[in-house]
Amino acid sequence: MTDTAELQDLASTVRAVLTKHGDRDALRRAVDSEFGYDQRLWQLLCEQVGVAALAIPEEYGGIGAELDTALVVVEELGRTLHNPPMLGSAVLGAQAVLASGDRAAAQRLLPGVAEGTTTLAVCWADENGWATVRSGASPRGGSGYGVRSDDDTLTGTAHYVLDGGGADTLLVVTADGLFEVDAAAPGVTRAVTPTMDPTRRLSAVTFDGVAASRLSADAAGVTARLRDIAWAALAAEQVGAAEQCLDMTVEYSKSRVQFGRPIGSFQALKHRMADMYVLVESARSAAYAAIANLDRPVTAETALDLESARIHCSQAFRSVVSETVQMHGGIAITWEHDAHLYFKRAHADAELFGMPGRPLARPA
């Protein structure tokens, strides 16, 4: 784990940039932009803070920090709902390349990712969901992949691709391994997928006999690694967003006056906000425990921590944002207020990258 003081300094720096350049108006403009994120904000985060380079080894142009450092940025982005190519490219994309073990590909792709000048997108879901969803410790039945490979050409459709619309390179998971595809190659078609959450742009990518370079034949190993990172990253994002919902609710309860006094002075509402606080802090503990395991060998215990974080952080975020909507009253369901955006993100995050099988308990 990275030193806690360093992580706190990084969080403060990222939050300062987001506060100055990523306000609610910037978010609304980003939602309606071509790629669904604020490109200027992403450029500032990369140039001033180096966020895209954090978890990329120095030999490939990165900073060489551990994954927990990059997920601090994901948590801070969760507070604002901004969705630049941090999770999809700088975290999942870069880690997919590293997990492949292909040093030539890493040398070719990762320096641009570290600079924030190029982006990657991982294609690893079919119309039924993600190939990495597990029940207990066993892979889900069926292929689980939306694209098939024939002699290093790809055919089929990958769904729910994060950052797929603007990515320069596509990393495609099939039953035969991990493949690299130039997003501008003939036979590649990309289309935006309508989703409940307008702040996170997902795409469907169709391949029609597209030439591809195989980076790894170990599809199971790559997808298992991606699953662990994705679940931990989402947990971090959910903690940041849930805490922001709590802060918004507390501030509103101080200013909203009913029966001649701020509504935050009513004991019943104090109890509800206290419950929200407990949910946020328990989610933080679960998320940080999962993140601490990311660079360790996978064991039954570390797998259980990841699965617990995935479930609890999703439930906590949904519960907290529901209270936010309730305690804000009618204003929370207007387009002008941000509460509905957090509500949509909470429910969309609960489906993104799949869920572990239940129950979590393991047989003795």
Backbone torsions as a table, in degrees:
resi	resn	phi	psi	omega
1	MET	NA	142.8	176.0
2	THR	-72.3	150.8	179.6
3	ASP	-54.4	135.1	-175.4
4	THR	-62.0	-39.6	-180.0
5	ALA	-62.7	-38.1	177.9
6	GLU	-66.0	-40.4	178.6
7	LEU	-65.0	-39.5	179.0
8	GLN	-66.4	-38.4	177.1
9	ASP	-64.6	-42.1	178.2
10	LEU	-62.6	-44.9	179.3
11	ALA	-59.2	-42.4	-180.0
12	SER	-64.4	-39.8	-179.8
13	THR	-66.5	-46.4	179.4
14	VAL	-63.4	-41.2	-179.6
15	ARG	-63.7	-37.1	179.0
16	ALA	-64.2	-41.7	178.4
17	VAL	-65.1	-43.5	-179.4
18	LEU	-66.6	-37.3	178.7
19	THR	-65.0	-40.1	-177.2
20	LYS	-77.4	-39.0	-170.7
21	HIS	-117.4	-5.4	-174.5
22	GLY	-123.5	43.0	-179.1
23	ASP	-70.3	-178.7	-175.3
24	ARG	-62.3	-33.1	178.6
25	ASP	-67.1	-38.7	176.9
26	ALA	-64.9	-36.9	178.1
27	LEU	-65.1	-44.2	-179.5
28	ARG	-63.1	-39.1	177.6
29	ARG	-66.0	-38.2	-179.3
30	ALA	-64.7	-38.5	-179.6
31	VAL	-58.1	-35.9	-176.5
32	ASP	-95.1	4.2	-177.4
33	SER	-80.8	174.3	-174.5
34	GLU	-59.7	-45.7	-175.6
35	PHE	-103.4	-2.5	175.4
36	GLY	85.9	8.9	176.2
37	TYR	-143.3	163.6	-177.4
38	ASP	-83.6	103.4	-176.5
39	GLN	-66.4	-35.0	178.4
40	ARG	-66.6	-42.1	178.5
41	LEU	-62.3	-42.6	178.7
42	TRP	-61.9	-41.3	178.7
43	GLN	-62.7	-41.8	178.9
44	LEU	-64.0	-43.4	180.0
45	LEU	-63.0	-37.1	-179.8
46	CYS	-74.3	-42.5	-175.8
47	GLU	-77.7	-40.8	-174.7
48	GLN	-87.7	-30.5	-175.2
49	VAL	-115.9	-25.8	-178.0
50	GLY	74.4	34.8	-172.6
51	VAL	-63.7	-36.6	-176.5
52	ALA	-69.7	-21.8	-175.5
53	ALA	-91.9	-6.9	-168.8
54	LEU	-56.2	-52.3	-172.5
55	ALA	-97.6	15.8	177.8
56	ILE	-101.3	131.0	-178.0
57	PRO	-58.3	151.8	-178.7
58	GLU	-59.6	-34.9	-178.1
59	GLU	-64.4	-16.2	178.4
60	TYR	-112.0	23.5	175.6
61	GLY	88.2	8.5	-178.2
62	GLY	-99.4	-171.2	179.9
63	ILE	-90.2	-27.7	176.8
64	GLY	83.2	22.8	177.9
65	ALA	-81.0	169.3	177.6
66	GLU	-78.5	166.1	-176.2
67	LEU	-61.6	-31.9	-178.7
68	ASP	-59.6	-28.6	178.6
69	THR	-67.2	-45.0	178.9
70	ALA	-64.5	-34.0	-177.5
71	LEU	-75.0	-16.5	169.8
72	VAL	-62.0	-40.1	178.4
73	VAL	-65.9	-41.9	178.2
74	VAL	-60.1	-40.7	178.5
75	GLU	-62.9	-43.5	180.0
76	GLU	-66.9	-37.7	175.9
77	LEU	-63.4	-34.3	177.5
78	GLY	-60.2	-32.1	179.0
79	ARG	-61.4	-36.8	-173.7
80	THR	-100.6	-12.1	-175.8
81	LEU	70.5	5.5	173.6
82	HIS	-65.5	142.2	-173.4
83	ASN	-133.7	61.9	173.8
84	PRO	-70.9	178.7	-174.9
85	PRO	-74.9	37.3	178.9
86	MET	-73.7	-55.7	-178.1
87	LEU	-70.1	-48.2	-174.4
88	GLY	-70.9	-37.8	-174.7
89	SER	-104.8	-59.3	-172.9
90	ALA	-70.3	-23.9	178.4
91	VAL	-102.8	-70.3	-174.4
92	LEU	-68.0	-44.1	-179.8
93	GLY	-62.5	-49.7	-179.5
94	ALA	-63.2	-40.8	-179.0
95	GLN	-70.7	-29.2	175.0
96	ALA	-65.1	-42.2	177.6
97	VAL	-63.9	-44.8	179.6
98	LEU	-64.6	-38.9	-179.9
99	ALA	-66.5	-25.0	179.7
100	SER	-68.6	-25.0	-178.1
101	GLY	77.7	5.6	-179.3
102	ASP	-86.4	99.6	-175.5
103	ARG	-67.8	-35.4	179.3
104	ALA	-64.1	-42.3	178.0
105	ALA	-64.9	-40.9	178.6
106	ALA	-62.3	-42.1	179.4
107	GLN	-66.3	-31.6	-178.2
108	ARG	-80.9	-39.2	-170.6
109	LEU	-97.4	-37.8	-166.3
110	LEU	-75.5	-32.4	177.3
111	PRO	-56.5	-41.5	177.8
112	GLY	-66.4	-36.9	177.1
113	VAL	-64.7	-42.8	-179.5
114	ALA	-62.0	-34.2	178.5
115	GLU	-78.9	-18.2	-176.5
116	GLY	82.9	11.3	-178.3
117	THR	-90.8	-21.6	175.5
118	THR	-129.6	157.2	-178.2
119	THR	-131.7	151.8	177.1
120	LEU	-114.0	155.1	173.4
121	ALA	-138.5	132.7	-179.8
122	VAL	-95.1	125.9	178.0
123	CYS	-105.4	105.4	-174.1
124	TRP	-146.6	26.8	178.0
125	ALA	-134.9	145.1	170.9
126	ASP	-102.1	-170.3	-176.9
127	GLU	-67.3	-14.8	-179.5
128	ASN	-96.0	-8.2	179.6
129	GLY	131.6	-164.4	-172.7
130	TRP	-87.3	141.1	-177.1
131	ALA	-67.3	-13.6	-172.7
132	THR	-97.9	2.7	-180.0
133	VAL	-66.5	132.0	-176.8
134	ARG	-118.8	153.7	168.0
135	SER	-114.9	109.5	-171.3
136	GLY	68.6	-128.0	-177.8
137	ALA	-106.3	9.1	-174.1
138	SER	-109.0	142.4	176.3
139	PRO	-62.9	154.1	178.3
140	ARG	-66.5	146.3	178.6
141	GLY	-65.7	157.0	-178.6
142	GLY	84.8	172.0	-176.9
143	SER	-69.2	-42.4	178.7
144	GLY	74.8	0.5	-177.3
145	TYR	-111.0	143.5	-177.9
146	GLY	-90.6	-8.7	-175.7
147	VAL	-130.1	140.0	175.9
148	ARG	-111.7	154.0	-179.3
149	SER	-114.7	135.5	176.8
150	ASP	-133.7	108.4	179.8
151	ASP	53.4	45.8	178.0
152	ASP	62.6	28.6	164.7
153	THR	-120.5	149.0	-174.2
154	LEU	-115.0	138.8	177.7
155	THR	-139.1	135.3	178.9
156	GLY	132.3	-172.6	-177.5
157	THR	-128.3	129.9	172.1
158	ALA	-100.2	135.9	-175.9
159	HIS	-110.5	161.9	173.3
160	TYR	55.5	44.4	-177.0
161	VAL	-84.2	117.5	179.5
162	LEU	-76.3	127.5	-177.4
163	ASP	65.2	19.4	-177.1
164	GLY	-69.2	-28.9	-175.6
165	GLY	-67.9	-33.5	-176.4
166	GLY	-115.9	6.0	-176.8
167	ALA	-68.0	146.1	176.6
168	ASP	-85.0	-32.3	-178.7
169	THR	-132.4	137.3	178.3
170	LEU	-106.4	132.5	176.3
171	LEU	-108.4	111.2	-167.7
172	VAL	-109.9	123.5	177.8
173	VAL	-95.0	124.6	173.5
174	THR	-125.8	177.8	177.1
175	ALA	-64.7	-16.5	-178.4
176	ASP	-98.9	-0.8	177.4
177	GLY	136.7	-163.3	-179.6
178	LEU	-106.4	130.4	-176.8
179	PHE	-122.8	150.2	175.7
180	GLU	-106.0	132.4	-179.5
181	VAL	-134.5	133.8	171.3
182	ASP	-69.4	123.4	-176.1
183	ALA	-63.1	-21.2	179.7
184	ALA	-92.8	5.7	-176.9
185	ALA	-67.0	148.6	175.7
186	PRO	-59.6	138.7	179.7
187	GLY	96.5	-5.7	177.5
188	VAL	-96.8	125.6	177.8
189	THR	-125.8	131.4	-178.7
190	ARG	-121.6	137.9	179.8
191	ALA	-140.8	137.8	178.6
192	VAL	-68.5	135.9	178.2
193	THR	-95.8	123.0	176.3
194	PRO	-62.9	129.7	-178.6
195	THR	-133.7	165.8	177.8
196	MET	-70.1	-33.8	-174.8
197	ASP	-95.4	106.2	-178.3
198	PRO	-73.0	-14.2	-177.2
199	THR	-85.0	-8.1	178.8
200	ARG	-126.2	113.6	-176.4
201	ARG	-87.5	123.1	175.6
202	LEU	-117.2	153.3	-176.7
203	SER	-134.9	158.8	167.7
204	ALA	-105.9	130.8	-178.3
205	VAL	-118.3	122.0	-178.7
206	THR	-107.5	135.4	-179.9
207	PHE	-116.6	129.9	180.0
208	ASP	-123.4	85.2	-179.0
209	GLY	63.0	39.7	-174.7
210	VAL	-81.9	133.2	176.9
211	ALA	-66.6	137.4	-176.4
212	ALA	-142.0	154.4	176.0
213	SER	-107.1	126.7	-179.8
214	ARG	-79.1	124.3	177.2
215	LEU	-95.2	-30.4	-178.7
216	SER	-156.7	144.0	174.6
217	ALA	-93.7	-4.6	-176.5
218	ASP	-91.7	75.9	-178.7
219	ALA	-61.6	-42.2	-177.8
220	ALA	-63.4	-42.9	-179.0
221	GLY	-66.3	-42.6	-179.7
222	VAL	-65.7	-46.3	-177.4
223	THR	-69.6	-32.9	176.3
224	ALA	-64.2	-41.4	178.2
225	ARG	-65.5	-43.2	178.6
226	LEU	-62.8	-39.9	179.4
227	ARG	-60.3	-46.9	-178.8
228	ASP	-60.8	-45.7	-178.8
229	ILE	-66.5	-42.5	-178.4
230	ALA	-62.8	-44.2	-179.8
231	TRP	-65.5	-41.2	178.9
232	ALA	-66.6	-40.5	-180.0
233	ALA	-65.5	-42.6	178.1
234	LEU	-63.5	-38.4	177.9
235	ALA	-60.4	-42.9	178.0
236	ALA	-62.8	-44.3	178.9
237	GLU	-61.6	-42.0	-178.7
238	GLN	-65.3	-35.7	176.9
239	VAL	-63.6	-46.7	179.9
240	GLY	-61.1	-44.3	-179.1
241	ALA	-67.9	-41.3	179.6
242	ALA	-64.1	-40.7	178.9
243	GLU	-64.7	-37.6	176.9
244	GLN	-64.1	-39.1	176.7
245	CYS	-62.2	-41.9	177.3
246	LEU	-62.0	-46.1	-179.4
247	ASP	-62.2	-42.0	178.4
248	MET	-61.1	-40.6	-176.9
249	THR	-68.8	-42.8	178.7
250	VAL	-62.1	-44.9	-179.6
251	GLU	-63.9	-41.4	179.8
252	TYR	-64.8	-38.0	-178.6
253	SER	-66.4	-20.8	178.0
254	LYS	-81.8	-27.4	-175.1
255	SER	-101.8	-23.8	-178.6
256	ARG	-80.3	119.4	-176.5
257	VAL	-104.6	131.1	176.4
258	GLN	-141.0	136.3	-177.3
259	PHE	56.5	34.2	174.6
260	GLY	80.2	11.0	-179.5
261	ARG	-149.9	154.3	178.0
262	PRO	-59.8	138.4	-176.7
263	ILE	-65.2	-21.7	177.9
264	GLY	-67.9	-11.8	179.2
265	SER	-83.8	-11.0	-179.9
266	PHE	-79.4	131.6	-173.3
267	GLN	-60.5	-38.6	-178.5
268	ALA	-60.6	-38.9	179.4
269	LEU	-75.3	-32.3	174.3
270	LYS	-60.3	-42.0	179.5
271	HIS	-63.4	-40.4	-179.3
272	ARG	-67.0	-39.1	177.8
273	MET	-70.0	-33.1	174.9
274	ALA	-64.1	-39.5	176.4
275	ASP	-64.0	-38.6	177.0
276	MET	-62.1	-41.2	179.1
277	TYR	-61.9	-43.9	178.7
278	VAL	-60.9	-41.9	178.7
279	LEU	-62.9	-43.7	-179.9
280	VAL	-62.5	-46.1	-176.2
281	GLU	-71.4	-35.0	176.7
282	SER	-69.0	-36.3	175.4
283	ALA	-65.0	-39.3	177.9
284	ARG	-61.4	-43.3	179.4
285	SER	-62.6	-43.7	179.4
286	ALA	-64.5	-43.8	-179.1
287	ALA	-64.4	-45.3	-177.4
288	TYR	-67.8	-33.1	176.0
289	ALA	-64.7	-41.0	178.3
290	ALA	-67.0	-42.1	-179.0
291	ILE	-64.6	-36.2	-179.8
292	ALA	-63.3	-21.5	-177.3
293	ASN	-91.2	-6.4	-169.8
294	LEU	-63.2	-32.3	-178.2
295	ASP	-100.3	18.1	177.6
296	ARG	-111.7	158.9	175.8
297	PRO	-59.4	142.6	-178.5
298	VAL	-74.6	126.7	175.0
299	THR	-127.1	174.1	176.7
300	ALA	-59.8	-36.4	-178.9
301	GLU	-70.8	-44.8	-179.9
302	THR	-68.0	-35.9	176.5
303	ALA	-63.3	-39.4	179.2
304	LEU	-66.6	-37.1	176.8
305	ASP	-61.9	-43.1	179.7
306	LEU	-64.9	-44.7	-179.4
307	GLU	-66.5	-38.6	178.2
308	SER	-63.7	-43.2	179.0
309	ALA	-63.2	-41.7	-179.4
310	ARG	-59.8	-43.9	-178.0
311	ILE	-75.7	-50.0	-173.5
312	HIS	-67.8	-41.7	-178.7
313	CYS	-65.9	-35.1	176.5
314	SER	-65.5	-45.9	-179.4
315	GLN	-66.9	-39.8	-178.9
316	ALA	-65.2	-45.1	-180.0
317	PHE	-61.5	-44.3	179.6
318	ARG	-63.4	-40.7	-180.0
319	SER	-66.7	-43.8	-178.4
320	VAL	-64.6	-45.9	-177.2
321	VAL	-69.6	-29.0	175.0
322	SER	-64.7	-40.8	175.8
323	GLU	-65.8	-37.1	177.8
324	THR	-58.8	-46.8	179.2
325	VAL	-63.5	-45.6	-178.8
326	GLN	-61.4	-43.9	-173.0
327	MET	-81.3	-15.4	172.6
328	HIS	-85.3	-16.6	-179.9
329	GLY	73.7	-152.0	-172.9
330	GLY	-60.8	-29.5	-177.3
331	ILE	-63.0	-25.3	-175.1
332	ALA	-71.2	-18.4	-178.4
333	ILE	-103.6	13.6	174.3
334	THR	-90.6	153.1	179.7
335	TRP	-64.5	-31.3	-176.1
336	GLU	-67.8	-29.6	-178.8
337	HIS	-87.4	151.3	-176.6
338	ASP	-83.7	-9.5	-173.7
339	ALA	-58.4	-39.1	-177.1
340	HIS	-68.3	-27.6	177.5
341	LEU	-69.0	-39.5	176.5
342	TYR	-68.3	-37.3	177.6
343	PHE	-60.4	-45.3	-179.8
344	LYS	-67.7	-39.8	178.1
345	ARG	-63.1	-40.3	-178.7
346	ALA	-60.4	-45.2	-177.4
347	HIS	-75.8	-31.1	176.9
348	ALA	-71.7	-40.5	178.9
349	ASP	-61.6	-31.7	-179.1
350	ALA	-66.0	-19.4	179.2
351	GLU	-103.2	-23.6	-176.4
352	LEU	-64.4	131.9	178.8
353	PHE	67.2	11.8	174.7
354	GLY	76.8	175.7	-178.9
355	MET	-128.0	150.1	175.2
356	PRO	-69.6	160.1	177.2
357	GLY	-70.2	152.0	176.2
358	ARG	-111.3	152.4	-1.2
359	PRO	-80.4	165.8	178.5
360	LEU	-76.1	-22.3	-176.6
361	ALA	-61.9	138.8	180.0
362	ARG	-102.8	144.7	175.5
363	PRO	-64.5	147.8	-179.1
364	ALA	-67.2	NA	NA
